[in-house]
Amino acid sequence: MEKTKKRYIETIGRRKTATARVRITEASKASYLINDKELAAYFPTAELQKIVTDPFKITEKAYSVSVHVKGSGIHSQAEAVRHGISRGLVKEDESDKTKLKQEGFLKRDPRSKERRKFGLKKARKAPQWSKR
């Protein structure tokens, strides 16, 4: 007896300190499972849901998506998931690369928090200066 389990494509998406391990499987209609929760339960706002689903709207394809995401805040996690999904779509079909690249979904956003320096209160904020 043979198992007919569908193969998945696994990719990693990152943003700030958020890391998303994304698994994409072919499906007839789109479904999202993020940290064992539905899309609307994990990302409650419409803006965050749009960020996650944008790559599928551009490529006009439907896949089943399973994600394990950790680190950073909820917005960065949504962008990390988008990055991972976009990478997976390119792995599946190279012709989608130009569309996703034009939208900027394949670029790893390098902006992150700057480290605190010795003698300062924050990365650049100095203690209050007094003359005497």
Buried (B, 14 or more C-beta within 10 A) or exposed (E): EEEEEEEBBBBBBBBBBBBBBBBBBEEEEBBBBBEEEEBEEBBEEEEBBEBBBBBBEBBEBEBBBBBEBEBBEEBBBBBBBBBBBBBBBBBBEEEBBEBBEEBEBBEEEEEEEEEEEEEEEEEEEEEEEEEE
